[in-house]
Amino acid sequence: MQRLRRFRKNKKIRNKYAEVQLAAEDFIHPYFVVAGSNIKKEIASLQGVYHLSIDKLLLDIEESIALGLNKIILFGVINNDLKDNLGSKAYENANLVAVAIKKIKEKYPQLIVIADVCLCGYTDHGHCGILNGHDVDNDATLPFLAKIALSYAHAGADFVAPSAMMDGQVEIIRKVLNKKNLTNIKILAYAAKYSSSFYGPFRGAVNCSIANGDRSTYQMDYRTQEQALMEVDADIKEGCDWVMVKPAHTYLDIIHKIKLAYPEEILVGYQVSGEYMMIKVTAERGFFDEQEAMLEALTAIKRSGANYIISYYAKDYLKMLR
Ligand code: PBG
């Protein structure tokens, strides 16, 4: 008989054998920025997460930094009446996210600021790219993504993070950044991004639901895994710095596979809105303890091979450490 219970005899022993440890630096905090001032409004579909105007965002970031956080990812949220079919508000001069980045970096130069690069929060049709008829036109979309990335890079972002799942998006962004001598800006590629129901609450947060249709012609099919490796391979060759798998919980196998195939690459797992809300709502109904479930879920993402975790629980986790 093997006496494996020996490893579990008491908490001290269990801690000694723990192979995975979460730390403050493992987290990337997602923030949703809106225009205006003095706005801090809870997002109905994402409990405990807020729409923040830049002034309030700076205050919240200050709190997060005090808790040990050193990385954030920014999403811009605009009113529907400002959206058009080319997503102009994403890249016009002094756009919301660019201004936010500038102010954040002025105040917290050490903080690593990642800016999500996509059109879906800015187009009236809700797609992540430019439409040609009913289809999203890959190559026509690329220059727009490059324009967005350039505007965020100019504003001082440390990373731009293209999430549109257009082929060649990393390549064009790298090219444009190089051309402008912005060679220090890093690219976090949403490399393996699956077409997923678990983005539902996020789409409520940025009002980017698609009236008719879905994103399955560009986001990955969840019945595939080899394509995830192909996506990562392509993005590395195109010049990205970090790669991401998204969602995380439902795709731990993909995270693991990528980690094994590319052990040297920095890999980010995104615990997406629906995965976060599953825990929130189940806990709220009293079926499990929120902190315990959160810890287990986040640890699983790291155990599977992710170096960093994007999570709406980042701050709750940091508070728990205190
Ligand atoms: C934008 C984007 C989405 C998410 C992050 N960036 C939505 C989507 O692709 O439909 C989802 C994040 C989440 O659900 O928490 N392309």
py3Dmol code that shows the C-alpha trace and the ligand (Angstrom):
import py3Dmol

protein = """\
ATOM      1  CA  MET A   1       0.000   0.000   0.000  1.00  0.00           C
ATOM      2  CA  GLN A   2       1.204   3.488  -0.816  1.00  0.00           C
ATOM      3  CA  ARG A   3       0.620   5.902   2.063  1.00  0.00           C
ATOM      4  CA  LEU A   4      -0.284   8.942  -0.010  1.00  0.00           C
ATOM      5  CA  ARG A   5      -2.453  10.428   2.690  1.00  0.00           C
ATOM      6  CA  ARG A   6       0.851  11.295   4.336  1.00  0.00           C
ATOM      7  CA  PHE A   7       0.975  14.347   2.040  1.00  0.00           C
ATOM      8  CA  ARG A   8      -2.319  15.616   3.344  1.00  0.00           C
ATOM      9  CA  LYS A   9      -2.121  15.055   7.086  1.00  0.00           C
ATOM     10  CA  ASN A  10      -2.488  18.684   8.095  1.00  0.00           C
ATOM     11  CA  LYS A  11      -2.429  22.137   6.593  1.00  0.00           C
ATOM     12  CA  LYS A  12       1.265  22.693   7.252  1.00  0.00           C
ATOM     13  CA  ILE A  13       2.201  19.505   5.442  1.00  0.00           C
ATOM     14  CA  ARG A  14      -0.186  20.220   2.586  1.00  0.00           C
ATOM     15  CA  ASN A  15       1.349  23.667   2.189  1.00  0.00           C
ATOM     16  CA  LYS A  16       4.802  22.136   2.097  1.00  0.00           C
ATOM     17  CA  TYR A  17       3.855  19.916  -0.812  1.00  0.00           C
ATOM     18  CA  ALA A  18       1.915  22.519  -2.769  1.00  0.00           C
ATOM     19  CA  GLU A  19       3.395  22.754  -6.257  1.00  0.00           C
ATOM     20  CA  VAL A  20       1.553  25.840  -7.371  1.00  0.00           C
ATOM     21  CA  GLN A  21       1.490  29.169  -5.593  1.00  0.00           C
ATOM     22  CA  LEU A  22      -0.394  32.227  -6.740  1.00  0.00           C
ATOM     23  CA  ALA A  23       1.255  35.596  -6.260  1.00  0.00           C
ATOM     24  CA  ALA A  24       0.214  39.206  -6.727  1.00  0.00           C
ATOM     25  CA  GLU A  25       2.463  39.523  -9.789  1.00  0.00           C
ATOM     26  CA  ASP A  26       0.584  36.718 -11.511  1.00  0.00           C
ATOM     27  CA  PHE A  27      -2.447  38.905 -12.043  1.00  0.00           C
ATOM     28  CA  ILE A  28      -3.540  41.285 -14.755  1.00  0.00           C
ATOM     29  CA  HIS A  29      -6.496  43.424 -13.714  1.00  0.00           C
ATOM     30  CA  PRO A  30      -9.054  44.247 -16.433  1.00  0.00           C
ATOM     31  CA  TYR A  31     -10.492  47.774 -16.345  1.00  0.00           C
ATOM     32  CA  PHE A  32     -13.382  49.303 -18.304  1.00  0.00           C
ATOM     33  CA  VAL A  33     -12.956  53.011 -18.936  1.00  0.00           C
ATOM     34  CA  VAL A  34     -15.771  55.393 -19.927  1.00  0.00           C
ATOM     35  CA  ALA A  35     -15.895  59.097 -20.867  1.00  0.00           C
ATOM     36  CA  GLY A  36     -16.858  61.760 -18.339  1.00  0.00           C
ATOM     37  CA  SER A  37     -15.854  62.288 -14.748  1.00  0.00           C
ATOM     38  CA  ASN A  38     -16.834  61.029 -11.318  1.00  0.00           C
ATOM     39  CA  ILE A  39     -18.351  57.876 -12.792  1.00  0.00           C
ATOM     40  CA  LYS A  40     -18.127  54.569 -10.973  1.00  0.00           C
ATOM     41  CA  LYS A  41     -21.021  52.418 -12.036  1.00  0.00           C
ATOM     42  CA  GLU A  42     -21.328  48.701 -11.442  1.00  0.00           C
ATOM     43  CA  ILE A  43     -21.769  46.736 -14.656  1.00  0.00           C
ATOM     44  CA  ALA A  44     -25.099  44.925 -14.499  1.00  0.00           C
ATOM     45  CA  SER A  45     -23.833  41.815 -16.279  1.00  0.00           C
ATOM     46  CA  LEU A  46     -20.525  41.723 -14.396  1.00  0.00           C
ATOM     47  CA  GLN A  47     -21.163  42.014 -10.679  1.00  0.00           C
ATOM     48  CA  GLY A  48     -18.380  43.658  -8.729  1.00  0.00           C
ATOM     49  CA  VAL A  49     -16.846  45.167 -11.885  1.00  0.00           C
ATOM     50  CA  TYR A  50     -17.278  48.852 -12.768  1.00  0.00           C
ATOM     51  CA  HIS A  51     -17.422  51.321 -15.588  1.00  0.00           C
ATOM     52  CA  LEU A  52     -14.950  53.966 -14.479  1.00  0.00           C
ATOM     53  CA  SER A  53     -14.261  57.458 -15.764  1.00  0.00           C
ATOM     54  CA  ILE A  54     -10.551  58.265 -15.908  1.00  0.00           C
ATOM     55  CA  ASP A  55     -10.484  60.130 -12.567  1.00  0.00           C
ATOM     56  CA  LYS A  56     -12.118  57.202 -10.766  1.00  0.00           C
ATOM     57  CA  LEU A  57      -9.996  54.734 -12.671  1.00  0.00           C
ATOM     58  CA  LEU A  58      -6.845  56.389 -11.347  1.00  0.00           C
ATOM     59  CA  LEU A  59      -8.150  56.067  -7.792  1.00  0.00           C
ATOM     60  CA  ASP A  60      -9.034  52.429  -8.246  1.00  0.00           C
ATOM     61  CA  ILE A  61      -5.633  51.694  -9.745  1.00  0.00           C
ATOM     62  CA  GLU A  62      -3.997  53.341  -6.759  1.00  0.00           C
ATOM     63  CA  GLU A  63      -5.836  50.891  -4.502  1.00  0.00           C
ATOM     64  CA  SER A  64      -4.823  47.951  -6.664  1.00  0.00           C
ATOM     65  CA  ILE A  65      -1.185  48.990  -6.669  1.00  0.00           C
ATOM     66  CA  ALA A  66      -1.260  49.298  -2.887  1.00  0.00           C
ATOM     67  CA  LEU A  67      -2.423  45.675  -2.839  1.00  0.00           C
ATOM     68  CA  GLY A  68       0.571  44.614  -4.927  1.00  0.00           C
ATOM     69  CA  LEU A  69      -0.867  44.657  -8.427  1.00  0.00           C
ATOM     70  CA  ASN A  70       1.520  45.580 -11.253  1.00  0.00           C
ATOM     71  CA  LYS A  71      -0.357  44.859 -14.491  1.00  0.00           C
ATOM     72  CA  ILE A  72      -3.668  46.021 -15.953  1.00  0.00           C
ATOM     73  CA  ILE A  73      -5.512  45.570 -19.239  1.00  0.00           C
ATOM     74  CA  LEU A  74      -7.726  48.389 -20.484  1.00  0.00           C
ATOM     75  CA  PHE A  75     -10.985  48.264 -22.438  1.00  0.00           C
ATOM     76  CA  GLY A  76     -12.737  51.373 -23.706  1.00  0.00           C
ATOM     77  CA  VAL A  77     -16.513  51.596 -23.502  1.00  0.00           C
ATOM     78  CA  ILE A  78     -18.469  54.157 -25.530  1.00  0.00           C
ATOM     79  CA  ASN A  79     -22.159  54.915 -25.998  1.00  0.00           C
ATOM     80  CA  ASN A  80     -23.903  53.144 -28.836  1.00  0.00           C
ATOM     81  CA  ASP A  81     -24.762  56.407 -30.583  1.00  0.00           C
ATOM     82  CA  LEU A  82     -21.031  57.104 -31.035  1.00  0.00           C
ATOM     83  CA  LYS A  83     -20.393  53.850 -32.885  1.00  0.00           C
ATOM     84  CA  ASP A  84     -20.121  53.608 -36.658  1.00  0.00           C
ATOM     85  CA  ASN A  85     -19.368  50.903 -39.165  1.00  0.00           C
ATOM     86  CA  LEU A  86     -15.617  51.661 -39.149  1.00  0.00           C
ATOM     87  CA  GLY A  87     -15.239  51.932 -35.371  1.00  0.00           C
ATOM     88  CA  SER A  88     -13.773  55.444 -35.721  1.00  0.00           C
ATOM     89  CA  LYS A  89     -13.800  56.220 -31.997  1.00  0.00           C
ATOM     90  CA  ALA A  90     -11.225  53.519 -31.408  1.00  0.00           C
ATOM     91  CA  TYR A  91      -8.459  55.367 -33.228  1.00  0.00           C
ATOM     92  CA  GLU A  92      -9.451  59.023 -33.608  1.00  0.00           C
ATOM     93  CA  ASN A  93      -7.096  61.581 -32.071  1.00  0.00           C
ATOM     94  CA  ALA A  94      -7.203  61.687 -28.297  1.00  0.00           C
ATOM     95  CA  ASN A  95      -9.517  58.688 -28.114  1.00  0.00           C
ATOM     96  CA  LEU A  96     -10.736  57.586 -24.711  1.00  0.00           C
ATOM     97  CA  VAL A  97      -8.297  54.730 -24.172  1.00  0.00           C
ATOM     98  CA  ALA A  98      -5.291  56.713 -25.396  1.00  0.00           C
ATOM     99  CA  VAL A  99      -6.096  59.532 -22.983  1.00  0.00           C
ATOM    100  CA  ALA A 100      -6.552  57.036 -20.161  1.00  0.00           C
ATOM    101  CA  ILE A 101      -3.208  55.393 -20.907  1.00  0.00           C
ATOM    102  CA  LYS A 102      -1.463  58.736 -20.894  1.00  0.00           C
ATOM    103  CA  LYS A 103      -2.909  59.740 -17.545  1.00  0.00           C
ATOM    104  CA  ILE A 104      -2.235  56.342 -15.994  1.00  0.00           C
ATOM    105  CA  LYS A 105       1.389  56.277 -17.121  1.00  0.00           C
ATOM    106  CA  GLU A 106       1.927  59.843 -15.925  1.00  0.00           C
ATOM    107  CA  LYS A 107       0.778  58.896 -12.470  1.00  0.00           C
ATOM    108  CA  TYR A 108       2.013  55.298 -12.273  1.00  0.00           C
ATOM    109  CA  PRO A 109       4.980  54.929 -14.614  1.00  0.00           C
ATOM    110  CA  GLN A 110       5.906  51.550 -13.108  1.00  0.00           C
ATOM    111  CA  LEU A 111       2.524  49.976 -13.781  1.00  0.00           C
ATOM    112  CA  ILE A 112       2.437  47.711 -16.828  1.00  0.00           C
ATOM    113  CA  VAL A 113      -0.407  48.943 -19.008  1.00  0.00           C
ATOM    114  CA  ILE A 114      -1.830  46.633 -21.649  1.00  0.00           C
ATOM    115  CA  ALA A 115      -4.416  47.990 -24.090  1.00  0.00           C
ATOM    116  CA  ASP A 116      -6.911  45.703 -25.797  1.00  0.00           C
ATOM    117  CA  VAL A 117      -6.906  46.345 -29.544  1.00  0.00           C
ATOM    118  CA  CYS A 118     -10.186  45.527 -31.230  1.00  0.00           C
ATOM    119  CA  LEU A 119     -13.026  47.152 -33.115  1.00  0.00           C
ATOM    120  CA  CYS A 120     -15.991  45.342 -31.552  1.00  0.00           C
ATOM    121  CA  GLY A 121     -16.572  47.920 -28.809  1.00  0.00           C
ATOM    122  CA  TYR A 122     -16.655  50.690 -31.418  1.00  0.00           C
ATOM    123  CA  THR A 123     -18.545  49.333 -34.435  1.00  0.00           C
ATOM    124  CA  ASP A 124     -22.307  49.720 -34.740  1.00  0.00           C
ATOM    125  CA  HIS A 125     -22.598  46.153 -36.044  1.00  0.00           C
ATOM    126  CA  GLY A 126     -20.576  44.746 -33.122  1.00  0.00           C
ATOM    127  CA  HIS A 127     -18.098  42.739 -35.171  1.00  0.00           C
ATOM    128  CA  CYS A 128     -14.363  42.794 -34.440  1.00  0.00           C
ATOM    129  CA  GLY A 129     -13.570  43.904 -37.966  1.00  0.00           C
ATOM    130  CA  ILE A 130     -14.702  45.816 -41.034  1.00  0.00           C
ATOM    131  CA  LEU A 131     -17.667  44.357 -42.879  1.00  0.00           C
ATOM    132  CA  ASN A 132     -17.833  43.546 -46.536  1.00  0.00           C
ATOM    133  CA  GLY A 133     -21.458  42.594 -47.032  1.00  0.00           C
ATOM    134  CA  HIS A 134     -22.148  40.215 -44.159  1.00  0.00           C
ATOM    135  CA  ASP A 135     -18.577  39.000 -43.876  1.00  0.00           C
ATOM    136  CA  VAL A 136     -15.782  40.427 -41.797  1.00  0.00           C
ATOM    137  CA  ASP A 137     -13.078  41.360 -44.284  1.00  0.00           C
ATOM    138  CA  ASN A 138      -9.772  40.182 -42.835  1.00  0.00           C
ATOM    139  CA  ASP A 139      -7.335  42.224 -44.889  1.00  0.00           C
ATOM    140  CA  ALA A 140      -9.449  45.372 -44.890  1.00  0.00           C
ATOM    141  CA  THR A 141      -9.537  45.200 -41.083  1.00  0.00           C
ATOM    142  CA  LEU A 142      -5.767  44.985 -40.582  1.00  0.00           C
ATOM    143  CA  PRO A 143      -4.894  48.662 -41.190  1.00  0.00           C
ATOM    144  CA  PHE A 144      -7.591  49.689 -38.710  1.00  0.00           C
ATOM    145  CA  LEU A 145      -6.180  47.433 -36.011  1.00  0.00           C
ATOM    146  CA  ALA A 146      -2.733  48.864 -36.726  1.00  0.00           C
ATOM    147  CA  LYS A 147      -4.110  52.380 -36.362  1.00  0.00           C
ATOM    148  CA  ILE A 148      -5.636  51.552 -32.972  1.00  0.00           C
ATOM    149  CA  ALA A 149      -2.437  49.899 -31.780  1.00  0.00           C
ATOM    150  CA  LEU A 150      -0.350  52.850 -32.912  1.00  0.00           C
ATOM    151  CA  SER A 151      -2.552  55.310 -31.077  1.00  0.00           C
ATOM    152  CA  TYR A 152      -2.250  53.331 -27.816  1.00  0.00           C
ATOM    153  CA  ALA A 153       1.476  52.883 -28.312  1.00  0.00           C
ATOM    154  CA  HIS A 154       1.950  56.611 -28.840  1.00  0.00           C
ATOM    155  CA  ALA A 155      -0.026  57.229 -25.669  1.00  0.00           C
ATOM    156  CA  GLY A 156       2.484  55.148 -23.735  1.00  0.00           C
ATOM    157  CA  ALA A 157       1.007  51.658 -23.437  1.00  0.00           C
ATOM    158  CA  ASP A 158       3.580  48.997 -22.556  1.00  0.00           C
ATOM    159  CA  PHE A 159       1.658  46.350 -24.468  1.00  0.00           C
ATOM    160  CA  VAL A 160      -0.932  46.379 -27.203  1.00  0.00           C
ATOM    161  CA  ALA A 161      -3.143  43.311 -27.248  1.00  0.00           C
ATOM    162  CA  PRO A 162      -4.863  42.566 -30.545  1.00  0.00           C
ATOM    163  CA  SER A 163      -7.980  40.498 -29.853  1.00  0.00           C
ATOM    164  CA  ALA A 164      -9.843  40.599 -33.158  1.00  0.00           C
ATOM    165  CA  MET A 165      -8.578  37.191 -34.359  1.00  0.00           C
ATOM    166  CA  MET A 166      -7.758  38.524 -37.822  1.00  0.00           C
ATOM    167  CA  ASP A 167      -4.994  36.666 -39.622  1.00  0.00           C
ATOM    168  CA  GLY A 168      -1.872  38.793 -39.788  1.00  0.00           C
ATOM    169  CA  GLN A 169      -2.921  41.212 -37.052  1.00  0.00           C
ATOM    170  CA  VAL A 170       0.307  40.799 -35.095  1.00  0.00           C
ATOM    171  CA  GLU A 171       2.419  41.163 -38.215  1.00  0.00           C
ATOM    172  CA  ILE A 172       0.876  44.445 -39.335  1.00  0.00           C
ATOM    173  CA  ILE A 173       1.020  45.912 -35.830  1.00  0.00           C
ATOM    174  CA  ARG A 174       4.666  44.967 -35.416  1.00  0.00           C
ATOM    175  CA  LYS A 175       5.438  46.459 -38.803  1.00  0.00           C
ATOM    176  CA  VAL A 176       3.713  49.748 -38.088  1.00  0.00           C
ATOM    177  CA  LEU A 177       5.315  50.019 -34.637  1.00  0.00           C
ATOM    178  CA  ASN A 178       8.745  49.355 -36.120  1.00  0.00           C
ATOM    179  CA  LYS A 179       8.175  51.950 -38.792  1.00  0.00           C
ATOM    180  CA  LYS A 180       7.454  54.552 -36.118  1.00  0.00           C
ATOM    181  CA  ASN A 181      10.465  53.436 -34.097  1.00  0.00           C
ATOM    182  CA  LEU A 182       8.233  52.197 -31.298  1.00  0.00           C
ATOM    183  CA  THR A 183      10.387  49.143 -30.954  1.00  0.00           C
ATOM    184  CA  ASN A 184       9.980  48.885 -27.170  1.00  0.00           C
ATOM    185  CA  ILE A 185       6.235  48.352 -27.314  1.00  0.00           C
ATOM    186  CA  LYS A 186       5.335  44.744 -26.697  1.00  0.00           C
ATOM    187  CA  ILE A 187       2.510  42.757 -28.215  1.00  0.00           C
ATOM    188  CA  LEU A 188       0.311  40.440 -26.195  1.00  0.00           C
ATOM    189  CA  ALA A 189      -1.416  38.305 -28.803  1.00  0.00           C
ATOM    190  CA  TYR A 190      -4.835  36.861 -28.108  1.00  0.00           C
ATOM    191  CA  ALA A 191      -3.444  33.862 -29.933  1.00  0.00           C
ATOM    192  CA  ALA A 192      -5.907  31.088 -29.155  1.00  0.00           C
ATOM    193  CA  LYS A 193      -9.191  32.864 -28.700  1.00  0.00           C
ATOM    194  CA  TYR A 194     -12.192  30.603 -28.943  1.00  0.00           C
ATOM    195  CA  SER A 195     -15.681  31.552 -30.015  1.00  0.00           C
ATOM    196  CA  SER A 196     -17.351  31.203 -26.652  1.00  0.00           C
ATOM    197  CA  SER A 197     -20.631  31.652 -24.805  1.00  0.00           C
ATOM    198  CA  PHE A 198     -18.582  32.622 -21.791  1.00  0.00           C
ATOM    199  CA  TYR A 199     -18.005  36.128 -23.210  1.00  0.00           C
ATOM    200  CA  GLY A 200     -21.685  36.918 -22.688  1.00  0.00           C
ATOM    201  CA  PRO A 201     -21.361  39.151 -19.615  1.00  0.00           C
ATOM    202  CA  PHE A 202     -18.435  41.068 -21.193  1.00  0.00           C
ATOM    203  CA  ARG A 203     -20.549  41.892 -24.207  1.00  0.00           C
ATOM    204  CA  GLY A 204     -23.056  43.385 -21.821  1.00  0.00           C
ATOM    205  CA  ALA A 205     -20.239  45.468 -20.348  1.00  0.00           C
ATOM    206  CA  VAL A 206     -19.155  46.978 -23.662  1.00  0.00           C
ATOM    207  CA  ASN A 207     -22.508  46.690 -25.498  1.00  0.00           C
ATOM    208  CA  CYS A 208     -20.968  44.727 -28.317  1.00  0.00           C
ATOM    209  CA  SER A 209     -23.474  41.972 -28.923  1.00  0.00           C
ATOM    210  CA  ILE A 210     -23.963  41.162 -32.569  1.00  0.00           C
ATOM    211  CA  ALA A 211     -27.542  41.696 -33.697  1.00  0.00           C
ATOM    212  CA  ASN A 212     -27.542  38.816 -36.150  1.00  0.00           C
ATOM    213  CA  GLY A 213     -24.709  36.358 -36.430  1.00  0.00           C
ATOM    214  CA  ASP A 214     -21.707  35.528 -34.285  1.00  0.00           C
ATOM    215  CA  ARG A 215     -17.919  35.604 -34.341  1.00  0.00           C
ATOM    216  CA  SER A 216     -17.390  32.036 -35.426  1.00  0.00           C
ATOM    217  CA  THR A 217     -15.790  32.913 -38.764  1.00  0.00           C
ATOM    218  CA  TYR A 218     -12.800  34.415 -36.949  1.00  0.00           C
ATOM    219  CA  GLN A 219     -12.745  33.166 -33.346  1.00  0.00           C
ATOM    220  CA  MET A 220     -11.759  29.528 -32.959  1.00  0.00           C
ATOM    221  CA  ASP A 221     -14.082  26.538 -32.943  1.00  0.00           C
ATOM    222  CA  TYR A 222     -14.086  24.852 -29.530  1.00  0.00           C
ATOM    223  CA  ARG A 223     -13.891  21.436 -31.102  1.00  0.00           C
ATOM    224  CA  THR A 224     -10.339  22.139 -32.256  1.00  0.00           C
ATOM    225  CA  GLN A 225      -6.973  22.031 -30.501  1.00  0.00           C
ATOM    226  CA  GLU A 226      -4.293  21.723 -33.190  1.00  0.00           C
ATOM    227  CA  GLN A 227      -5.354  25.081 -34.573  1.00  0.00           C
ATOM    228  CA  ALA A 228      -4.452  26.642 -31.228  1.00  0.00           C
ATOM    229  CA  LEU A 229      -0.843  25.594 -31.783  1.00  0.00           C
ATOM    230  CA  MET A 230      -0.982  26.923 -35.329  1.00  0.00           C
ATOM    231  CA  GLU A 231      -2.307  30.262 -34.071  1.00  0.00           C
ATOM    232  CA  VAL A 232       0.434  30.523 -31.453  1.00  0.00           C
ATOM    233  CA  ASP A 233       3.081  29.560 -33.977  1.00  0.00           C
ATOM    234  CA  ALA A 234       1.844  32.194 -36.417  1.00  0.00           C
ATOM    235  CA  ASP A 235       1.738  34.926 -33.780  1.00  0.00           C
ATOM    236  CA  ILE A 236       5.260  34.150 -32.552  1.00  0.00           C
ATOM    237  CA  LYS A 237       6.569  34.261 -36.122  1.00  0.00           C
ATOM    238  CA  GLU A 238       4.714  37.542 -36.664  1.00  0.00           C
ATOM    239  CA  GLY A 239       6.549  39.075 -33.722  1.00  0.00           C
ATOM    240  CA  CYS A 240       4.392  38.910 -30.615  1.00  0.00           C
ATOM    241  CA  ASP A 241       5.941  38.885 -27.129  1.00  0.00           C
ATOM    242  CA  TRP A 242       3.344  37.114 -25.026  1.00  0.00           C
ATOM    243  CA  VAL A 243       0.549  34.756 -26.072  1.00  0.00           C
ATOM    244  CA  MET A 244      -2.884  34.236 -24.593  1.00  0.00           C
ATOM    245  CA  VAL A 245      -5.459  31.486 -24.321  1.00  0.00           C
ATOM    246  CA  LYS A 246      -9.013  32.597 -23.855  1.00  0.00           C
ATOM    247  CA  PRO A 247     -11.260  31.520 -22.146  1.00  0.00           C
ATOM    248  CA  ALA A 248      -9.138  29.814 -19.506  1.00  0.00           C
ATOM    249  CA  HIS A 249     -11.169  27.399 -17.366  1.00  0.00           C
ATOM    250  CA  THR A 250     -12.888  25.688 -20.213  1.00  0.00           C
ATOM    251  CA  TYR A 251      -9.578  25.538 -22.107  1.00  0.00           C
ATOM    252  CA  LEU A 252      -7.047  24.334 -19.552  1.00  0.00           C
ATOM    253  CA  ASP A 253      -6.040  21.570 -21.942  1.00  0.00           C
ATOM    254  CA  ILE A 254      -5.147  24.187 -24.534  1.00  0.00           C
ATOM    255  CA  ILE A 255      -3.072  26.169 -22.027  1.00  0.00           C
ATOM    256  CA  HIS A 256      -1.251  22.984 -21.088  1.00  0.00           C
ATOM    257  CA  LYS A 257      -0.638  21.964 -24.669  1.00  0.00           C
ATOM    258  CA  ILE A 258       0.784  25.346 -25.561  1.00  0.00           C
ATOM    259  CA  LYS A 259       2.992  25.425 -22.470  1.00  0.00           C
ATOM    260  CA  LEU A 260       4.445  22.044 -23.377  1.00  0.00           C
ATOM    261  CA  ALA A 261       5.009  23.026 -27.004  1.00  0.00           C
ATOM    262  CA  TYR A 262       6.408  26.496 -26.197  1.00  0.00           C
ATOM    263  CA  PRO A 263       7.906  26.316 -22.704  1.00  0.00           C
ATOM    264  CA  GLU A 264       9.876  29.525 -23.203  1.00  0.00           C
ATOM    265  CA  GLU A 265       6.912  31.679 -24.165  1.00  0.00           C
ATOM    266  CA  ILE A 266       5.082  33.794 -21.621  1.00  0.00           C
ATOM    267  CA  LEU A 267       1.548  32.457 -21.604  1.00  0.00           C
ATOM    268  CA  VAL A 268      -1.474  34.330 -20.324  1.00  0.00           C
ATOM    269  CA  GLY A 269      -4.819  32.734 -19.420  1.00  0.00           C
ATOM    270  CA  TYR A 270      -7.948  34.892 -19.445  1.00  0.00           C
ATOM    271  CA  GLN A 271     -10.591  33.899 -16.932  1.00  0.00           C
ATOM    272  CA  VAL A 272     -13.391  35.500 -18.909  1.00  0.00           C
ATOM    273  CA  SER A 273     -16.547  37.203 -17.769  1.00  0.00           C
ATOM    274  CA  GLY A 274     -18.811  34.141 -17.937  1.00  0.00           C
ATOM    275  CA  GLU A 275     -16.331  32.024 -16.017  1.00  0.00           C
ATOM    276  CA  TYR A 276     -16.113  34.698 -13.347  1.00  0.00           C
ATOM    277  CA  MET A 277     -19.889  35.064 -13.156  1.00  0.00           C
ATOM    278  CA  MET A 278     -20.395  31.307 -12.836  1.00  0.00           C
ATOM    279  CA  ILE A 279     -18.461  31.443  -9.596  1.00  0.00           C
ATOM    280  CA  LYS A 280     -20.104  34.671  -8.414  1.00  0.00           C
ATOM    281  CA  VAL A 281     -23.644  33.547  -9.020  1.00  0.00           C
ATOM    282  CA  THR A 282     -23.210  30.036  -7.667  1.00  0.00           C
ATOM    283  CA  ALA A 283     -21.666  31.449  -4.494  1.00  0.00           C
ATOM    284  CA  GLU A 284     -24.392  34.016  -4.228  1.00  0.00           C
ATOM    285  CA  ARG A 285     -26.967  31.258  -4.260  1.00  0.00           C
ATOM    286  CA  GLY A 286     -25.125  29.629  -1.397  1.00  0.00           C
ATOM    287  CA  PHE A 287     -23.909  26.518  -3.158  1.00  0.00           C
ATOM    288  CA  PHE A 288     -20.237  27.070  -2.383  1.00  0.00           C
ATOM    289  CA  ASP A 289     -17.890  29.537  -0.755  1.00  0.00           C
ATOM    290  CA  GLU A 290     -16.815  32.235  -3.205  1.00  0.00           C
ATOM    291  CA  GLN A 291     -13.244  32.618  -1.932  1.00  0.00           C
ATOM    292  CA  GLU A 292     -12.569  28.897  -1.903  1.00  0.00           C
ATOM    293  CA  ALA A 293     -13.994  28.431  -5.383  1.00  0.00           C
ATOM    294  CA  MET A 294     -12.132  31.470  -6.722  1.00  0.00           C
ATOM    295  CA  LEU A 295      -8.837  30.219  -5.322  1.00  0.00           C
ATOM    296  CA  GLU A 296      -9.310  26.741  -6.740  1.00  0.00           C
ATOM    297  CA  ALA A 297     -10.251  28.071 -10.166  1.00  0.00           C
ATOM    298  CA  LEU A 298      -7.395  30.574 -10.376  1.00  0.00           C
ATOM    299  CA  THR A 299      -4.860  28.039  -9.139  1.00  0.00           C
ATOM    300  CA  ALA A 300      -6.005  25.608 -11.834  1.00  0.00           C
ATOM    301  CA  ILE A 301      -5.196  28.168 -14.524  1.00  0.00           C
ATOM    302  CA  LYS A 302      -1.667  28.564 -13.210  1.00  0.00           C
ATOM    303  CA  ARG A 303      -1.254  24.811 -12.639  1.00  0.00           C
ATOM    304  CA  SER A 304      -2.172  24.121 -16.255  1.00  0.00           C
ATOM    305  CA  GLY A 305       0.770  26.263 -17.393  1.00  0.00           C
ATOM    306  CA  ALA A 306      -0.260  29.915 -17.530  1.00  0.00           C
ATOM    307  CA  ASN A 307       2.339  32.412 -16.336  1.00  0.00           C
ATOM    308  CA  TYR A 308      -0.162  35.211 -15.854  1.00  0.00           C
ATOM    309  CA  ILE A 309      -3.892  35.377 -15.316  1.00  0.00           C
ATOM    310  CA  ILE A 310      -6.321  38.046 -16.441  1.00  0.00           C
ATOM    311  CA  SER A 311      -9.166  37.943 -13.957  1.00  0.00           C
ATOM    312  CA  TYR A 312     -11.973  40.102 -12.652  1.00  0.00           C
ATOM    313  CA  TYR A 313     -11.082  38.511  -9.324  1.00  0.00           C
ATOM    314  CA  ALA A 314      -7.593  40.036  -9.296  1.00  0.00           C
ATOM    315  CA  LYS A 315      -8.385  42.592  -6.643  1.00  0.00           C
ATOM    316  CA  ASP A 316     -10.429  40.203  -4.497  1.00  0.00           C
ATOM    317  CA  TYR A 317      -7.550  37.792  -4.576  1.00  0.00           C
ATOM    318  CA  LEU A 318      -5.045  40.477  -3.576  1.00  0.00           C
ATOM    319  CA  LYS A 319      -7.301  41.573  -0.744  1.00  0.00           C
ATOM    320  CA  MET A 320      -7.529  38.023   0.440  1.00  0.00           C
ATOM    321  CA  LEU A 321      -3.736  37.815   0.631  1.00  0.00           C
ATOM    322  CA  ARG A 322      -3.730  40.660   3.163  1.00  0.00           C
TER     323      ARG A 322
END
"""
ligand_1 = """\
16
PBG
C -12.905 41.965 -27.675
C -12.892 41.146 -26.442
C -13.884 40.291 -25.911
C -13.417 39.869 -24.667
C -12.170 40.452 -24.487
N -11.861 41.214 -25.608
C -15.212 39.954 -26.415
C -15.341 39.082 -27.580
O -14.387 38.700 -28.220
O -16.462 38.773 -27.938
C -14.131 38.969 -23.709
C -13.672 39.086 -22.303
C -14.555 38.468 -21.282
O -15.551 37.795 -21.603
O -14.268 38.647 -20.103
N -12.647 41.315 -28.853
"""
view = py3Dmol.view(width=600, height=400)
view.addModel(protein, "pdb")
view.setStyle({"model": 0}, {"cartoon": {"style": "trace"}})
view.addModel(ligand_1, "xyz")
view.setStyle({"model": 1}, {"stick": {}})
view.zoomTo()
view.show()
